[in-house]
């Protein structure tokens, strides 16, 4: 049985969720970003206890199809931007369509209606957070960062960075990264 969990955005999140599952007596078969597969269906008391402990940690069990789909979109984007070294040769719309088996127009409309922003703006926000991380913690120059994240040019990356943050990448780097946000807050 699959359980869908909101706000799972990193490997530490996966470890925390796995620990909570085990505390309530559920044996996780697989733990991935946004979803967990357990060997047997949880009892109502296990589900209630799990929901309470996950909420205390900032996670949330998702029980309706549309919320699951939104969380899957976010998880795919976060995974693609933050946890893969090579950018997919597919456009974002084609990637989401192929992974989720829904028409991109439907996904886009649903995401916009529920989240109040477009999939593209969410994707851009995630990419800019990754740029911030690389500016602060890596030895890569802006040209290498642009290439790694699939930007067509340094100028385009800089323009998008300034549009989102209000400052240039070099000005941001000079601030020592005090403006980074948690992935689940984007």
C-alpha positions as CSV (number, residue, x, y, z in Angstrom):
1,X,0.0,0.0,0.0
2,X,1.2,3.5,-0.8
3,X,1.0,6.5,1.5
4,X,1.6,10.0,0.2
5,X,3.4,12.5,2.4
6,X,3.7,16.2,1.9
7,X,6.9,18.2,2.5
8,X,9.3,15.3,2.0
9,X,12.1,17.1,0.1
10,X,15.4,15.5,1.1
11,X,17.1,12.3,2.3
12,X,16.9,13.4,5.9
13,X,13.1,13.7,5.5
14,X,13.0,10.1,4.2
15,X,15.0,8.9,7.3
16,X,12.6,10.7,9.6
17,X,9.5,9.4,8.0
18,X,10.9,5.8,8.0
19,X,11.6,6.1,11.7
20,X,8.1,7.3,12.4
21,X,6.6,4.5,10.4
22,X,8.6,2.0,12.3
23,X,7.6,3.6,15.6
24,X,3.9,2.9,14.8
25,X,4.6,-0.7,13.8
26,X,4.6,-0.2,10.0
27,X,7.3,-1.8,7.9
28,X,8.2,0.5,5.0
29,X,8.9,-1.4,1.9
30,X,10.2,1.6,0.0
31,X,10.6,5.3,1.1
32,X,10.9,7.9,-1.7
33,X,10.4,11.6,-1.8
34,X,6.7,12.2,-1.3
35,X,5.6,8.6,-1.1
36,X,6.1,5.5,1.1
37,X,5.2,1.9,0.3
38,X,4.3,-0.2,3.3
39,X,3.9,-4.0,3.3
40,X,0.3,-4.0,4.8
41,X,-2.4,-1.4,5.2
42,X,-2.2,0.5,8.5
43,X,-4.9,0.2,11.0
44,X,-7.0,3.3,11.8
45,X,-5.1,3.7,15.1
46,X,-1.7,3.4,13.4
47,X,-2.8,5.9,10.8
48,X,-4.0,8.4,13.4
49,X,-0.7,8.0,15.4
50,X,1.4,8.3,12.3
51,X,-0.5,11.4,11.1
52,X,0.0,13.0,14.5
53,X,3.8,12.3,14.7
54,X,4.3,13.4,11.1
55,X,2.5,16.6,11.6
56,X,4.7,17.4,14.6
57,X,7.7,17.0,12.3
58,X,6.3,19.3,9.6
59,X,5.0,16.5,7.3
60,X,1.4,15.8,6.3
61,X,-0.4,12.6,5.1
62,X,-2.2,13.3,1.8
63,X,-5.4,11.5,1.3
64,X,-7.0,13.0,-1.8
65,X,-6.0,12.4,-5.4
66,X,-5.5,16.0,-6.4
67,X,-3.3,16.8,-3.4
68,X,-1.2,13.7,-4.2
69,X,-0.8,14.8,-7.8
70,X,0.3,18.3,-6.7
71,X,2.8,16.7,-4.3
72,X,4.1,14.4,-7.1
73,X,4.6,17.4,-9.4
74,X,6.6,19.2,-6.6
75,X,8.6,16.0,-5.8
76,X,9.5,15.5,-9.5
77,X,10.6,19.1,-9.9
78,X,12.7,19.1,-6.7
79,X,14.2,15.7,-7.6
80,X,15.1,17.0,-11.1
81,X,16.6,20.3,-9.9
82,X,18.3,19.3,-6.7
83,X,19.1,15.6,-6.9
84,X,20.2,14.8,-10.4
85,X,23.5,15.8,-11.9
86,X,22.5,16.0,-15.5
87,X,19.4,18.0,-16.6
88,X,16.8,15.9,-18.4
89,X,16.8,16.4,-22.2
90,X,13.0,16.5,-22.0
91,X,11.2,19.8,-21.5
92,X,9.6,20.1,-18.0
93,X,6.1,19.6,-19.5
94,X,7.1,16.4,-21.3
95,X,8.9,15.1,-18.2
96,X,5.8,15.6,-16.0
97,X,3.5,14.2,-18.6
98,X,5.6,11.1,-19.1
99,X,6.0,10.4,-15.3
100,X,2.5,11.2,-14.2
101,X,0.5,10.1,-17.2
102,X,-1.7,13.2,-17.3
103,X,-2.1,15.9,-19.9
104,X,0.2,18.8,-19.1
105,X,-2.7,21.3,-19.5
106,X,-4.6,19.5,-16.7
107,X,-1.5,19.3,-14.5
108,X,-0.8,23.0,-15.1
109,X,-4.4,24.1,-14.4
110,X,-4.6,22.0,-11.3
111,X,-1.3,23.2,-9.9
112,X,-2.1,26.8,-10.5
113,X,-5.5,26.5,-8.9
114,X,-4.3,24.8,-5.8
115,X,-0.9,26.4,-5.3
116,X,-1.6,30.0,-6.6
117,X,1.5,29.9,-8.9
118,X,2.3,28.2,-12.1
119,X,4.4,25.0,-12.5
120,X,7.0,27.1,-14.4
121,X,7.3,29.7,-11.7
122,X,7.7,26.9,-9.1
123,X,10.4,25.3,-11.3
124,X,12.2,28.6,-11.6
125,X,12.1,29.2,-7.9
126,X,13.6,25.7,-7.3
127,X,16.3,26.4,-9.9
128,X,17.2,29.7,-8.3
129,X,17.4,28.0,-4.9
130,X,19.8,25.5,-6.4
131,X,21.9,28.4,-7.9
132,X,22.0,30.0,-4.4
133,X,23.2,26.7,-2.9
134,X,25.9,26.3,-5.6
135,X,27.0,30.0,-5.2
136,X,27.4,29.5,-1.5
137,X,28.8,26.0,-1.1
138,X,30.5,25.1,-4.3
139,X,33.7,26.1,-6.1
140,X,31.8,26.4,-9.4
141,X,31.8,29.7,-11.3
142,X,28.6,31.1,-12.7
143,X,29.3,29.7,-16.2
144,X,29.6,26.2,-14.7
145,X,26.5,26.6,-12.6
146,X,24.5,27.8,-15.7
147,X,25.7,24.7,-17.6
148,X,24.9,22.3,-14.8
149,X,21.4,23.6,-14.4
150,X,20.6,23.7,-18.1
151,X,20.5,27.4,-18.6
152,X,21.2,28.5,-22.2
153,X,23.6,31.2,-21.1
154,X,25.1,33.0,-18.0
155,X,23.2,36.1,-19.0
156,X,19.9,34.3,-18.9
157,X,20.7,32.8,-15.5
158,X,21.7,36.2,-14.2
159,X,18.6,37.8,-15.6
160,X,16.3,35.2,-14.1
161,X,18.2,35.3,-10.7
162,X,17.8,39.1,-10.5
163,X,14.1,38.9,-11.5
164,X,13.4,36.4,-8.7
165,X,15.7,37.7,-5.9
166,X,16.1,41.4,-6.8
167,X,19.9,41.1,-6.9
168,X,22.6,39.8,-9.1
169,X,24.3,36.4,-8.4
170,X,27.5,38.2,-7.5
171,X,25.7,40.5,-5.1
172,X,24.0,37.5,-3.5
173,X,27.3,35.7,-3.1
174,X,28.7,38.8,-1.4
175,X,25.9,38.5,1.2
176,X,27.2,35.1,2.1
177,X,23.8,33.4,1.3
178,X,21.7,34.9,4.1
179,X,18.7,34.7,1.8
180,X,18.3,30.9,1.2
181,X,15.0,29.3,1.9
182,X,13.9,25.8,2.9
183,X,12.8,23.8,-0.1
184,X,9.4,23.1,1.4
185,X,8.8,26.9,1.8
186,X,9.1,27.6,-1.9
